[in-house]
């Protein structure tokens, strides 16, 4: 599953910003509900998510193939606004989690975000209007 830990909750960062429901499909309650349906219709499948209590930062740190991760990190996308400008914004929840995770894992990326410096958002009138 691509999302675990904190991002499964998709908590809003501000009062104005409510999270989408997309990552809540990895929330334990949702997974347990799907398991109950499978059990009820007697489909012999057990959903197991060994990473459900891991953050992305922990996943980066614990990745067994660090060389591969370093080689592909610049070609991956986390941004929820990617399609708007074909570039990661750097400020949405998935971008912030990504940036913090890569920092935690001491992983460097060489791609530009729309906002490379998150504090620049505070001075951008277009962002808040």
MOPAC internal coordinates of N, CA, C and O (Angstrom, degrees):
PM7 1SCF
backbone

  N    0.0000 0     0.00 0     0.00 0    0    0    0
  C    1.4398 1     0.00 0     0.00 0    1    0    0
  C    1.5221 1   109.06 1     0.00 0    2    1    0
  O    1.2310 1   120.38 1   -41.35 1    3    2    1
  N    1.3091 1   116.88 1   138.65 1    3    2    1
  C    1.4581 1   119.24 1  -175.52 1    5    3    2
  C    1.5198 1   114.61 1   -76.39 1    6    5    3
  O    1.2310 1   119.58 1   158.71 1    7    6    5
  N    1.3190 1   118.40 1   -21.29 1    7    6    5
  C    1.4599 1   120.22 1  -177.11 1    9    7    6
  C    1.5166 1   110.12 1  -125.15 1   10    9    7
  O    1.2310 1   121.12 1   -41.33 1   11   10    9
  N    1.3091 1   115.46 1   138.67 1   11   10    9
  C    1.4576 1   122.59 1   179.41 1   13   11   10
  C    1.5064 1   109.17 1  -147.23 1   14   13   11
  O    1.2310 1   121.05 1    -0.46 1   15   14   13
  N    1.3178 1   115.59 1   179.54 1   15   14   13
  C    1.4506 1   121.03 1   173.23 1   17   15   14
  C    1.5108 1   113.57 1    54.04 1   18   17   15
  O    1.2310 1   120.66 1    44.89 1   19   18   17
  N    1.3016 1   116.35 1  -135.11 1   19   18   17
  C    1.4630 1   123.10 1  -174.42 1   21   19   18
  C    1.5197 1   113.12 1   -57.36 1   22   21   19
  O    1.2310 1   119.89 1   137.73 1   23   22   21
  N    1.3223 1   117.82 1   -42.27 1   23   22   21
  C    1.4629 1   119.18 1  -173.95 1   25   23   22
  C    1.5254 1   112.36 1   -69.32 1   26   25   23
  O    1.2310 1   119.88 1   160.24 1   27   26   25
  N    1.3276 1   117.83 1   -19.76 1   27   26   25
  C    1.4637 1   119.83 1   174.24 1   29   27   26
  C    1.5196 1   111.34 1   -64.47 1   30   29   27
  O    1.2310 1   120.43 1   153.45 1   31   30   29
  N    1.3204 1   116.79 1   -26.55 1   31   30   29
  C    1.4593 1   121.09 1   178.10 1   33   31   30
  C    1.5187 1   111.57 1   -78.52 1   34   33   31
  O    1.2310 1   120.64 1   152.75 1   35   34   33
  N    1.3416 1   116.38 1   -27.25 1   35   34   33
  C    1.4621 1   123.65 1   179.05 1   37   35   34
  C    1.5245 1   111.45 1    51.36 1   38   37   35
  O    1.2310 1   120.73 1  -128.57 1   39   38   37
  N    1.3058 1   116.20 1    51.43 1   39   38   37
  C    1.4636 1   121.44 1  -179.24 1   41   39   38
  C    1.5290 1   110.85 1   -68.76 1   42   41   39
  O    1.2310 1   119.60 1   -42.42 1   43   42   41
  N    1.3418 1   118.37 1   137.58 1   43   42   41
  C    1.4670 1   120.74 1   177.26 1   45   43   42
  C    1.5245 1   110.59 1   -70.53 1   46   45   43
  O    1.2310 1   120.50 1   -35.11 1   47   46   45
  N    1.3165 1   116.65 1   144.89 1   47   46   45
  C    1.4575 1   121.14 1  -179.69 1   49   47   46
  C    1.5240 1   112.77 1   -84.57 1   50   49   47
  O    1.2310 1   120.79 1   154.25 1   51   50   49
  N    1.3282 1   116.10 1   -25.75 1   51   50   49
  C    1.4669 1   120.50 1   179.00 1   53   51   50
  C    1.5276 1   108.30 1  -137.55 1   54   53   51
  O    1.2310 1   120.84 1    -8.67 1   55   54   53
  N    1.3278 1   115.99 1   171.33 1   55   54   53
  C    1.4632 1   120.39 1   178.11 1   57   55   54
  C    1.5290 1   110.65 1   -63.49 1   58   57   55
  O    1.2310 1   120.57 1   142.96 1   59   58   57
  N    1.3250 1   116.52 1   -37.04 1   59   58   57
  C    1.4675 1   121.61 1  -177.66 1   61   59   58
  C    1.5173 1   112.84 1   -75.60 1   62   61   59
  O    1.2310 1   119.85 1   160.59 1   63   62   61
  N    1.3086 1   117.90 1   -19.41 1   63   62   61
  C    1.4590 1   121.46 1  -170.72 1   65   63   62
  C    1.5248 1   110.24 1  -107.52 1   66   65   63
  O    1.2310 1   121.01 1   -77.87 1   67   66   65
  N    1.3134 1   115.68 1   102.13 1   67   66   65
  C    1.4584 1   118.35 1   176.04 1   69   67   66
  C    1.5160 1   108.41 1   -93.75 1   70   69   67
  O    1.2310 1   120.39 1   -36.79 1   71   70   69
  N    1.2976 1   116.86 1   143.21 1   71   70   69
  C    1.4588 1   121.62 1  -178.40 1   73   71   70
  C    1.5099 1   111.35 1   -73.94 1   74   73   71
  O    1.2310 1   120.97 1   -26.17 1   75   74   73
  N    1.3140 1   115.74 1   153.83 1   75   74   73
  C    1.4547 1   119.85 1   174.21 1   77   75   74
  C    1.5187 1   108.03 1   -75.66 1   78   77   75
  O    1.2310 1   120.38 1    -9.07 1   79   78   77
  N    1.2973 1   116.88 1   170.93 1   79   78   77
  C    1.4546 1   120.53 1  -179.65 1   81   79   78
  C    1.5230 1   111.98 1   -94.02 1   82   81   79
  O    1.2310 1   119.92 1   178.86 1   83   82   81
  N    1.3158 1   117.76 1    -1.14 1   83   82   81
  C    1.4618 1   120.59 1  -171.53 1   85   83   82
  C    1.5193 1   114.24 1   -60.78 1   86   85   83
  O    1.2310 1   119.51 1   138.18 1   87   86   85
  N    1.3323 1   118.54 1   -41.82 1   87   86   85
  C    1.4598 1   118.93 1  -176.54 1   89   87   86
  C    1.5183 1   112.35 1   -86.68 1   90   89   87
  O    1.2310 1   120.29 1   171.82 1   91   90   89
  N    1.3134 1   117.05 1    -8.18 1   91   90   89
  C    1.4611 1   118.31 1   178.02 1   93   91   90
  C    1.5222 1   111.44 1   -70.24 1   94   93   91
  O    1.2310 1   120.18 1   169.77 1   95   94   93
  N    1.3061 1   117.25 1   -10.23 1   95   94   93
  C    1.4657 1   120.47 1   176.30 1   97   95   94
  C    1.5144 1   111.08 1   -69.00 1   98   97   95
  O    1.2310 1   119.71 1   170.29 1   99   98   97
  N    1.3194 1   118.16 1    -9.71 1   99   98   97
  C    1.4634 1   121.22 1   175.84 1  101   99   98
  C    1.5213 1   111.39 1  -103.75 1  102  101   99
  O    1.2310 1   120.23 1  -177.02 1  103  102  101
  N    1.3157 1   117.16 1     2.98 1  103  102  101
  C    1.4579 1   121.12 1   177.99 1  105  103  102
  C    1.5320 1   108.77 1   -67.28 1  106  105  103
  O    1.2310 1   120.55 1   -36.14 1  107  106  105
  N    1.3253 1   116.55 1   143.86 1  107  106  105
  C    1.4662 1   120.72 1  -177.35 1  109  107  106
  C    1.5246 1   113.18 1   -55.59 1  110  109  107
  O    1.2310 1   120.04 1   142.45 1  111  110  109
  N    1.3264 1   117.54 1   -37.55 1  111  110  109
  C    1.4678 1   120.17 1   179.70 1  113  111  110
  C    1.5287 1   110.46 1   -61.58 1  114  113  111
  O    1.2310 1   120.51 1   135.75 1  115  114  113
  N    1.3273 1   116.63 1   -44.25 1  115  114  113
  C    1.4571 1   120.53 1   179.77 1  117  115  114
  C    1.5281 1   111.15 1   -64.74 1  118  117  115
  O    1.2310 1   120.45 1   133.89 1  119  118  117
  N    1.3260 1   116.75 1   -46.11 1  119  118  117
  C    1.4695 1   120.83 1   179.83 1  121  119  118
  C    1.5264 1   109.83 1   -61.02 1  122  121  119
  O    1.2310 1   120.16 1   136.67 1  123  122  121
  N    1.3295 1   117.30 1   -43.33 1  123  122  121
  C    1.4638 1   120.40 1   177.99 1  125  123  122
  C    1.5269 1   112.01 1   -62.75 1  126  125  123
  O    1.2310 1   120.33 1   143.79 1  127  126  125
  N    1.3272 1   116.98 1   -36.21 1  127  126  125
  C    1.4636 1   120.75 1   177.69 1  129  127  126
  C    1.5266 1   111.17 1   -65.40 1  130  129  127
  O    1.2310 1   120.49 1   138.15 1  131  130  129
  N    1.3025 1   116.66 1   -41.85 1  131  130  129
  C    1.4702 1   120.64 1   177.03 1  133  131  130
  C    1.5249 1   109.76 1   -63.53 1  134  133  131
  O    1.2310 1   120.60 1   138.39 1  135  134  133
  N    1.3371 1   116.45 1   -41.61 1  135  134  133
  C    1.4693 1   120.32 1   178.38 1  137  135  134
  C    1.5221 1   110.68 1   -60.76 1  138  137  135
  O    1.2310 1   120.05 1   138.97 1  139  138  137
  N    1.3260 1   117.51 1   -41.03 1  139  138  137
  C    1.4626 1   121.28 1   178.34 1  141  139  138
  C    1.5239 1   111.25 1   -61.68 1  142  141  139
  O    1.2310 1   120.48 1   140.01 1  143  142  141
  N    1.3229 1   116.68 1   -39.99 1  143  142  141
  C    1.4731 1   120.25 1   177.70 1  145  143  142
  C    1.5254 1   109.93 1   -64.03 1  146  145  143
  O    1.2310 1   120.39 1   133.94 1  147  146  145
  N    1.3214 1   116.87 1   -46.06 1  147  146  145
  C    1.4690 1   120.38 1   178.78 1  149  147  146
  C    1.5274 1   110.69 1   -59.38 1  150  149  147
  O    1.2310 1   120.75 1   136.99 1  151  150  149
  N    1.3178 1   116.17 1   -43.01 1  151  150  149
  C    1.4637 1   120.42 1   178.68 1  153  151  150
  C    1.5273 1   111.02 1   -63.29 1  154  153  151
  O    1.2310 1   120.75 1   135.60 1  155  154  153
  N    1.3244 1   116.18 1   -44.40 1  155  154  153
  C    1.4647 1   121.53 1  -177.12 1  157  155  154
  C    1.5328 1   112.31 1   -62.37 1  158  157  155
  O    1.2310 1   120.61 1   141.11 1  159  158  157
  N    1.3186 1   116.44 1   -38.89 1  159  158  157
  C    1.4749 1   119.50 1   179.80 1  161  159  158
  C    1.5260 1   111.66 1   -92.07 1  162  161  159
  O    1.2310 1   121.20 1  -170.15 1  163  162  161
  N    1.3233 1   115.32 1     9.85 1  163  162  161
  C    1.4625 1   123.48 1   174.46 1  165  163  162
  C    1.5356 1   113.70 1    58.84 1  166  165  163
  O    1.2310 1   121.46 1  -139.04 1  167  166  165
  N    1.3202 1   114.81 1    40.96 1  167  166  165
  C    1.4704 1   119.89 1   171.65 1  169  167  166
  C    1.5217 1   106.00 1   -91.48 1  170  169  167
  O    1.2310 1   120.26 1   -62.68 1  171  170  169
  N    1.3320 1   117.10 1   117.32 1  171  170  169
  C    1.4760 1   120.15 1  -172.63 1  173  171  170
  C    1.5332 1   113.67 1   -78.04 1  174  173  171
  O    1.2310 1   121.55 1  -112.72 1  175  174  173
  N    1.3238 1   114.64 1    67.28 1  175  174  173
  C    1.4616 1   121.20 1   179.77 1  177  175  174
  C    1.5177 1   107.61 1  -127.69 1  178  177  175
  O    1.2310 1   121.03 1   -42.24 1  179  178  177
  N    1.3184 1   115.64 1   137.76 1  179  178  177
  C    1.4536 1   119.96 1   175.56 1  181  179  178
  C    1.5277 1   108.18 1  -118.18 1  182  181  179
  O    1.2310 1   120.76 1   -61.04 1  183  182  181
  N    1.3323 1   116.15 1   118.96 1  183  182  181
  C    1.4651 1   120.63 1   178.76 1  185  183  182
  C    1.5218 1   107.74 1   -79.55 1  186  185  183
  O    1.2310 1   121.32 1   -52.67 1  187  186  185
  N    1.3093 1   115.08 1   127.33 1  187  186  185
  C    1.4562 1   120.76 1  -179.68 1  189  187  186
  C    1.5235 1   108.15 1  -132.17 1  190  189  187
  O    1.2310 1   120.53 1   -52.10 1  191  190  189
  N    1.2867 1   116.59 1   127.90 1  191  190  189
  C    1.4597 1   121.43 1   178.01 1  193  191  190
  C    1.5262 1   107.98 1  -125.11 1  194  193  191
  O    1.2310 1   120.49 1   -88.29 1  195  194  193
  N    1.3279 1   116.66 1    91.71 1  195  194  193
  C    1.4662 1   119.25 1  -176.78 1  197  195  194
  C    1.5305 1   113.73 1   -66.86 1  198  197  195
  O    1.2310 1   120.36 1   169.69 1  199  198  197
  N    1.3111 1   116.92 1   -10.31 1  199  198  197
  C    1.4616 1   120.48 1  -177.62 1  201  199  198
  C    1.5220 1   113.03 1  -104.66 1  202  201  199
  O    1.2310 1   119.41 1  -170.27 1  203  202  201
  N    1.3310 1   118.73 1     9.73 1  203  202  201
  C    1.4634 1   121.29 1  -171.33 1  205  203  202
  C    1.5254 1   114.36 1   -59.71 1  206  205  203
  O    1.2310 1   119.94 1   155.44 1  207  206  205
  N    1.3114 1   117.73 1   -24.56 1  207  206  205
  C    1.4608 1   119.62 1   179.65 1  209  207  206
  C    1.5240 1   111.91 1  -107.93 1  210  209  207
  O    1.2310 1   120.35 1  -161.53 1  211  210  209
  N    1.3221 1   116.94 1    18.47 1  211  210  209
  C    1.4630 1   122.17 1   179.22 1  213  211  210
  C    1.5221 1   109.88 1  -101.14 1  214  213  211
  O    1.2310 1   121.09 1   -37.81 1  215  214  213
  N    1.3072 1   115.52 1   142.19 1  215  214  213
  C    1.4608 1   119.70 1   171.60 1  217  215  214
  C    1.5247 1   107.84 1   -86.89 1  218  217  215
  O    1.2310 1   120.73 1   -13.83 1  219  218  217
  N    1.3248 1   116.21 1   166.17 1  219  218  217
  C    1.4601 1   118.83 1   176.07 1  221  219  218
  C    1.5251 1   110.87 1   -63.82 1  222  221  219
  O    1.2310 1   120.61 1   145.56 1  223  222  221
  N    1.3201 1   116.43 1   -34.44 1  223  222  221
  C    1.4677 1   119.39 1   177.25 1  225  223  222
  C    1.5174 1   111.78 1   -61.44 1  226  225  223
  O    1.2310 1   120.75 1   137.90 1  227  226  225
  N    1.3168 1   116.17 1   -42.10 1  227  226  225
  C    1.4638 1   120.12 1   176.56 1  229  227  226
  C    1.5167 1   111.21 1   -65.25 1  230  229  227
  O    1.2310 1   121.00 1   142.58 1  231  230  229
  N    1.3182 1   115.69 1   -37.42 1  231  230  229
  C    1.4662 1   119.46 1   179.08 1  233  231  230
  C    1.5302 1   110.63 1   -65.14 1  234  233  231
  O    1.2310 1   120.47 1   139.02 1  235  234  233
  N    1.3244 1   116.70 1   -40.98 1  235  234  233
  C    1.4665 1   120.28 1   177.30 1  237  235  234
  C    1.5305 1   110.02 1   -62.65 1  238  237  235
  O    1.2310 1   120.66 1   132.27 1  239  238  237
  N    1.3187 1   116.34 1   -47.73 1  239  238  237
  C    1.4669 1   120.45 1  -179.58 1  241  239  238
  C    1.5303 1   112.57 1   -61.12 1  242  241  239
  O    1.2310 1   120.63 1   142.27 1  243  242  241
  N    1.3280 1   116.40 1   -37.73 1  243  242  241
  C    1.4540 1   121.06 1  -173.73 1  245  243  242
  C    1.5270 1   113.94 1   -93.47 1  246  245  243
  O    1.2310 1   120.10 1   179.78 1  247  246  245
  N    1.3242 1   117.42 1    -0.22 1  247  246  245
  C    1.4646 1   120.26 1   179.41 1  249  247  246
  C    1.5282 1   109.41 1   -56.77 1  250  249  247
  O    1.2310 1   120.88 1   -51.85 1  251  250  249
  N    1.3158 1   115.92 1   128.15 1  251  250  249
  C    1.4707 1   120.53 1  -175.92 1  253  251  250
  C    1.5235 1   112.76 1   -77.49 1  254  253  251
  O    1.2310 1   120.24 1   163.47 1  255  254  253
  N    1.3405 1   117.14 1   -16.53 1  255  254  253
  C    1.4575 1   119.90 1   179.25 1  257  255  254
  C    1.5320 1   108.63 1  -120.98 1  258  257  255
  O    1.2310 1   121.14 1  -105.93 1  259  258  257
  N    1.3224 1   115.42 1    74.07 1  259  258  257
  C    1.4654 1   121.52 1  -178.15 1  261  259  258
  C    1.5190 1   112.07 1   -60.66 1  262  261  259
  O    1.2310 1   120.52 1   143.88 1  263  262  261
  N    1.3279 1   116.62 1   -36.12 1  263  262  261
  C    1.4648 1   120.48 1  -179.52 1  265  263  262
  C    1.5307 1   110.29 1   -62.24 1  266  265  263
  O    1.2310 1   120.42 1   133.66 1  267  266  265
  N    1.3149 1   116.81 1   -46.34 1  267  266  265
  C    1.4657 1   120.54 1   178.27 1  269  267  266
  C    1.5226 1   110.49 1   -62.60 1  270  269  267
  O    1.2310 1   120.31 1   134.71 1  271  270  269
  N    1.3233 1   117.01 1   -45.29 1  271  270  269
  C    1.4616 1   120.66 1  -179.77 1  273  271  270
  C    1.5269 1   110.94 1   -58.47 1  274  273  271
  O    1.2310 1   120.27 1   135.61 1  275  274  273
  N    1.3258 1   117.08 1   -44.39 1  275  274  273
  C    1.4654 1   120.72 1   177.98 1  277  275  274
  C    1.5219 1   111.66 1   -62.10 1  278  277  275
  O    1.2310 1   120.71 1   144.86 1  279  278  277
  N    1.3339 1   116.25 1   -35.14 1  279  278  277
  C    1.4673 1   120.35 1  -179.31 1  281  279  278
  C    1.5257 1   112.99 1   -73.17 1  282  281  279
  O    1.2310 1   119.85 1   151.63 1  283  282  281
  N    1.3230 1   117.90 1   -28.37 1  283  282  281
  C    1.4670 1   119.32 1  -175.12 1  285  283  282
  C    1.5212 1   115.00 1  -105.56 1  286  285  283
  O    1.2310 1   119.81 1   168.45 1  287  286  285
  N    1.3275 1   117.96 1   -11.55 1  287  286  285
  C    1.4645 1   120.10 1  -172.64 1  289  287  286
  C    1.5300 1   112.27 1   -56.59 1  290  289  287
  O    1.2310 1   119.18 1   144.00 1  291  290  289
  N    1.3056 1   119.17 1   -36.00 1  291  290  289
  C    1.4711 1   121.25 1  -179.71 1  293  291  290
  C    1.5240 1   112.70 1   -71.58 1  294  293  291
  O    1.2310 1   120.20 1   166.19 1  295  294  293
  N    1.3099 1   117.22 1   -13.81 1  295  294  293
  C    1.4711 1   121.30 1  -179.43 1  297  295  294
  C    1.5207 1   112.13 1  -103.05 1  298  297  295
  O    1.2310 1   120.19 1  -169.96 1  299  298  297
  N    1.3092 1   117.25 1    10.04 1  299  298  297
  C    1.4582 1   120.52 1   179.76 1  301  299  298
  C    1.5238 1   110.22 1  -107.11 1  302  301  299
  O    1.2310 1   121.23 1   -23.34 1  303  302  301
  N    1.3267 1   115.26 1   156.66 1  303  302  301
  C    1.4598 1   121.50 1  -177.29 1  305  303  302
  C    1.5151 1   109.17 1  -129.30 1  306  305  303
  O    1.2310 1   120.76 1   -45.51 1  307  306  305
  N    1.3060 1   116.14 1   134.49 1  307  306  305
  C    1.4603 1   121.76 1   174.41 1  309  307  306
  C    1.5250 1   111.67 1  -117.13 1  310  309  307
  O    1.2310 1   120.12 1   159.18 1  311  310  309
  N    1.3029 1   117.38 1   -20.82 1  311  310  309
  C    1.4617 1   124.98 1  -170.60 1  313  311  310
  C    1.5342 1   113.36 1   -59.93 1  314  313  311
  O    1.2310 1   121.47 1   -44.59 1  315  314  313
  N    1.3298 1   114.79 1   135.41 1  315  314  313
  C    1.4649 1   119.25 1   175.58 1  317  315  314
  C    1.5316 1   111.57 1   -81.93 1  318  317  315
  O    1.2310 1   120.14 1   171.72 1  319  318  317
  N    1.3238 1   117.34 1    -8.28 1  319  318  317
  C    1.4681 1   121.54 1   179.98 1  321  319  318
  C    1.5229 1   112.29 1  -112.83 1  322  321  319
  O    1.2310 1   119.78 1  -166.14 1  323  322  321
  N    1.2939 1   118.03 1    13.86 1  323  322  321
  C    1.4688 1   123.90 1  -173.73 1  325  323  322
  C    1.5262 1   112.75 1   -49.70 1  326  325  323
  O    1.2310 1   119.82 1   135.47 1  327  326  325
  N    1.2924 1   117.96 1   -44.53 1  327  326  325
  C    1.4715 1   121.47 1  -173.80 1  329  327  326
  C    1.5187 1   113.02 1   -67.90 1  330  329  327
  O    1.2310 1   120.10 1   159.35 1  331  330  329
  N    1.3174 1   117.41 1   -20.65 1  331  330  329
  C    1.4680 1   119.91 1  -178.58 1  333  331  330
  C    1.5226 1   111.83 1   -63.81 1  334  333  331
  O    1.2310 1   119.95 1   136.94 1  335  334  333
  N    1.3200 1   117.70 1   -43.06 1  335  334  333
  C    1.4659 1   120.44 1  -175.63 1  337  335  334
  C    1.5240 1   112.98 1  -134.43 1  338  337  335
  O    1.2310 1   120.38 1  -169.03 1  339  338  337
  N    1.3139 1   116.89 1    10.97 1  339  338  337
  C    1.4673 1   121.24 1  -178.57 1  341  339  338
  C    1.5280 1   110.54 1    56.59 1  342  341  339
  O    1.2310 1   121.53 1  -144.94 1  343  342  341
  N    1.3285 1   114.67 1    35.06 1  343  342  341
  C    1.4611 1   122.04 1  -179.44 1  345  343  342
  C    1.5262 1   107.73 1  -154.26 1  346  345  343
  O    1.2310 1   120.82 1   -37.21 1  347  346  345
  N    1.3124 1   116.04 1   142.79 1  347  346  345
  C    1.4556 1   119.38 1   177.51 1  349  347  346
  C    1.5197 1   109.70 1   -70.54 1  350  349  347
  O    1.2310 1   120.66 1   -42.92 1  351  350  349
  N    1.3304 1   116.35 1   137.08 1  351  350  349
  C    1.4688 1   119.94 1  -175.96 1  353  351  350
  C    1.5262 1   111.93 1   -73.62 1  354  353  351
  O    1.2310 1   120.24 1   141.08 1  355  354  353
  N    1.3326 1   117.15 1   -38.92 1  355  354  353
  C    1.4574 1   120.42 1  -178.62 1  357  355  354
  C    1.5081 1   114.22 1    91.85 1  358  357  355
  O    1.2310 1   119.94 1   175.79 1  359  358  357
  N    1.3494 1   117.73 1    -4.21 1  359  358  357
  C    1.4606 1   119.88 1  -175.58 1  361  359  358
  C    1.5233 1   114.53 1  -125.65 1  362  361  359
  O    1.2310 1   118.97 1   166.54 1  363  362  361
  N    1.3022 1   119.57 1   -13.46 1  363  362  361
  C    1.4645 1   120.13 1   178.41 1  365  363  362
  C    1.5298 1   108.38 1   -72.94 1  366  365  363
  O    1.2310 1   120.26 1   -14.19 1  367  366  365
  N    1.3179 1   117.11 1   165.81 1  367  366  365
  C    1.4667 1   120.68 1  -177.43 1  369  367  366
  C    1.5276 1   111.62 1   -55.77 1  370  369  367
  O    1.2310 1   118.97 1   131.63 1  371  370  369
  N    1.3466 1   119.57 1   -48.37 1  371  370  369
  C    1.4668 1   118.08 1   178.85 1  373  371  370
  C    1.5356 1   113.11 1   -60.32 1  374  373  371
  O    1.2310 1   119.87 1   142.40 1  375  374  373
  N    1.3279 1   117.85 1   -37.60 1  375  374  373
  C    1.4707 1   120.36 1   177.90 1  377  375  374
  C    1.5249 1   111.44 1   -66.17 1  378  377  375
  O    1.2310 1   120.64 1   136.99 1  379  378  377
  N    1.3270 1   116.39 1   -43.01 1  379  378  377
  C    1.4687 1   119.61 1  -179.33 1  381  379  378
  C    1.5261 1   110.21 1   -64.45 1  382  381  379
  O    1.2310 1   120.63 1   136.73 1  383  382  381
  N    1.3287 1   116.40 1   -43.27 1  383  382  381
  C    1.4647 1   120.49 1   177.89 1  385  383  382
  C    1.5283 1   109.85 1   -62.88 1  386  385  383
  O    1.2310 1   120.19 1   137.42 1  387  386  385
  N    1.3185 1   117.24 1   -42.58 1  387  386  385
  C    1.4661 1   121.59 1   178.33 1  389  387  386
  C    1.5216 1   110.76 1   -59.45 1  390  389  387
  O    1.2310 1   121.01 1   130.01 1  391  390  389
  N    1.3281 1   115.67 1   -49.99 1  391  390  389
  C    1.4646 1   120.12 1  -177.11 1  393  391  390
  C    1.5270 1   110.98 1   -62.37 1  394  393  391
  O    1.2310 1   120.49 1   137.03 1  395  394  393
  N    1.3176 1   116.66 1   -42.97 1  395  394  393
  C    1.4649 1   120.41 1   179.11 1  397  395  394
  C    1.5311 1   110.59 1   -65.62 1  398  397  395
  O    1.2310 1   120.67 1   141.36 1  399  398  397
  N    1.3189 1   116.33 1   -38.64 1  399  398  397
  C    1.4652 1   121.04 1  -179.34 1  401  399  398
  C    1.5167 1   111.91 1   -66.69 1  402  401  399
  O    1.2310 1   120.72 1   136.46 1  403  402  401
  N    1.3155 1   116.22 1   -43.54 1  403  402  401
  C    1.4580 1   119.62 1   178.99 1  405  403  402
  C    1.5265 1   110.45 1   -67.17 1  406  405  403
  O    1.2310 1   120.54 1   143.32 1  407  406  405
  N    1.3243 1   116.57 1   -36.68 1  407  406  405
  C    1.4653 1   120.21 1   175.44 1  409  407  406
  C    1.5257 1   110.24 1   -62.37 1  410  409  407
  O    1.2310 1   120.86 1   132.13 1  411  410  409
  N    1.3270 1   115.96 1   -47.87 1  411  410  409
  C    1.4659 1   121.09 1   179.52 1  413  411  410
  C    1.5339 1   110.93 1   -58.21 1  414  413  411
  O    1.2310 1   120.75 1   139.67 1  415  414  413
  N    1.3256 1   116.18 1   -40.33 1  415  414  413
  C    1.4605 1   121.14 1  -179.15 1  417  415  414
  C    1.5186 1   113.61 1   -85.43 1  418  417  415
  O    1.2310 1   120.50 1  -173.39 1  419  418  417
  N    1.3318 1   116.64 1     6.61 1  419  418  417
  C    1.4673 1   122.44 1  -179.36 1  421  419  418
  C    1.5286 1   111.70 1    53.63 1  422  421  419
  O    1.2310 1   121.61 1  -140.30 1  423  422  421
  N    1.3285 1   114.53 1    39.70 1  423  422  421
  C    1.4579 1   122.36 1  -178.87 1  425  423  422
  C    1.5257 1   108.17 1  -104.07 1  426  425  423
  O    1.2310 1   120.09 1   -52.30 1  427  426  425
  N    1.2996 1   117.44 1   127.70 1  427  426  425
  C    1.4625 1   122.03 1  -179.32 1  429  427  426
  C    1.5209 1   110.10 1   -98.76 1  430  429  427
  O    1.2310 1   121.00 1   -42.65 1  431  430  429
  N    1.3311 1   115.70 1   137.35 1  431  430  429
  C    1.4520 1   119.60 1   169.74 1  433  431  430
  C    1.5152 1   108.08 1  -113.88 1  434  433  431
  O    1.2310 1   121.37 1   -24.85 1  435  434  433
  N    1.3070 1   114.99 1   155.15 1  435  434  433
  C    1.4648 1   119.44 1  -179.21 1  437  435  434
  C    1.5225 1   110.87 1  -120.27 1  438  437  435
  O    1.2310 1   120.54 1  -152.68 1  439  438  437
  N    1.3263 1   116.57 1    27.32 1  439  438  437
  C    1.4584 1   120.49 1   177.27 1  441  439  438
  C    1.5171 1   109.30 1  -102.66 1  442  441  439
  O    1.2310 1   120.88 1   -26.59 1  443  442  441
  N    1.3196 1   115.92 1   153.41 1  443  442  441
  C    1.4586 1   120.71 1   177.35 1  445  443  442
  C    1.5225 1   109.97 1   -92.03 1  446  445  443
  O    1.2310 1   121.39 1   -37.79 1  447  446  445
  N    1.3099 1   114.94 1   142.21 1  447  446  445
  C    1.4625 1   122.72 1   170.89 1  449  447  446
  C    1.5240 1   106.92 1   -99.26 1  450  449  447
  O    1.2310 1   120.30 1   -18.68 1  451  450  449
  N    1.3121 1   117.04 1   161.32 1  451  450  449
  C    1.4591 1   119.80 1   173.70 1  453  451  450
  C    1.5277 1   108.76 1   -57.35 1  454  453  451
  O    1.2310 1   120.69 1   140.03 1  455  454  453
  N    1.3202 1   116.29 1   -39.97 1  455  454  453
  C    1.4566 1   122.32 1   174.73 1  457  455  454
  C    1.5251 1   107.33 1  -119.94 1  458  457  455
  O    1.2310 1   120.77 1   -85.46 1  459  458  457
  N    1.3338 1   116.13 1    94.54 1  459  458  457
  C    1.4620 1   119.30 1   178.59 1  461  459  458
  C    1.5188 1   110.92 1   -66.78 1  462  461  459
  O    1.2310 1   120.50 1   144.16 1  463  462  461
  N    1.3245 1   116.64 1   -35.84 1  463  462  461
  C    1.4563 1   122.53 1   177.33 1  465  463  462
  C    1.5291 1   106.94 1  -106.38 1  466  465  463
  O    1.2310 1   120.43 1   -68.26 1  467  466  465
  N    1.3025 1   116.79 1   111.74 1  467  466  465
  C    1.4668 1   121.09 1  -174.86 1  469  467  466
  C    1.5264 1   111.76 1   -57.11 1  470  469  467
  O    1.2310 1   119.44 1   147.12 1  471  470  469
  N    1.3027 1   118.67 1   -32.88 1  471  470  469
  C    1.4688 1   120.42 1  -178.95 1  473  471  470
  C    1.5273 1   111.79 1   -66.35 1  474  473  471
  O    1.2310 1   119.32 1   161.56 1  475  474  473
  N    1.3413 1   118.90 1   -18.44 1  475  474  473
  C    1.4601 1   121.10 1   176.95 1  477  475  474
  C    1.5248 1   112.22 1   -63.36 1  478  477  475
  O    1.2310 1   120.20 1   156.65 1  479  478  477
  N    1.3153 1   117.23 1   -23.35 1  479  478  477
  C    1.4607 1   121.10 1   179.23 1  481  479  478
  C    1.5162 1   110.06 1   -61.65 1  482  481  479
  O    1.2310 1   120.12 1   143.96 1  483  482  481
  N    1.3132 1   117.39 1   -36.04 1  483  482  481
  C    1.4583 1   121.37 1  -177.45 1  485  483  482
  C    1.5224 1   112.83 1   -63.21 1  486  485  483
  O    1.2310 1   120.07 1   156.11 1  487  486  485
  N    1.3194 1   117.48 1   -23.89 1  487  486  485
  C    1.4667 1   120.42 1  -179.14 1  489  487  486
  C    1.5275 1   112.20 1  -103.02 1  490  489  487
  O    1.2310 1   119.49 1  -173.35 1  491  490  489
  N    1.3153 1   118.59 1     6.65 1  491  490  489
  C    1.4598 1   121.98 1  -177.71 1  493  491  490
  C    1.5285 1   109.70 1  -101.41 1  494  493  491
  O    1.2310 1   120.90 1   -75.29 1  495  494  493
  N    1.3559 1   115.89 1   104.71 1  495  494  493
  C    1.4614 1   120.59 1   179.86 1  497  495  494
  C    1.5179 1   111.76 1   -61.73 1  498  497  495
  O    1.2310 1   119.85 1   148.30 1  499  498  497
  N    1.3195 1   117.88 1   -31.70 1  499  498  497
  C    1.4669 1   120.93 1  -178.84 1  501  499  498
  C    1.5301 1   110.98 1   -65.18 1  502  501  499
  O    1.2310 1   120.24 1   148.90 1  503  502  501
  N    1.2999 1   117.14 1   -31.10 1  503  502  501
  C    1.4563 1   121.04 1  -177.41 1  505  503  502
  C    1.5277 1   111.41 1   -68.68 1  506  505  503
  O    1.2310 1   120.44 1   145.50 1  507  506  505
  N    1.3254 1   116.77 1   -34.50 1  507  506  505
  C    1.4634 1   120.40 1  -176.36 1  509  507  506
  C    1.5139 1   113.73 1   -97.64 1  510  509  507
  O    1.2310 1   119.33 1   174.88 1  511  510  509
  N    1.3163 1   118.88 1    -5.12 1  511  510  509
  C    1.4749 1   121.10 1   179.35 1  513  511  510
  C    1.4964 1   112.20 1  -106.21 1  514  513  511
  O    1.2310 1   120.10 1   180.00 1  515  514  513

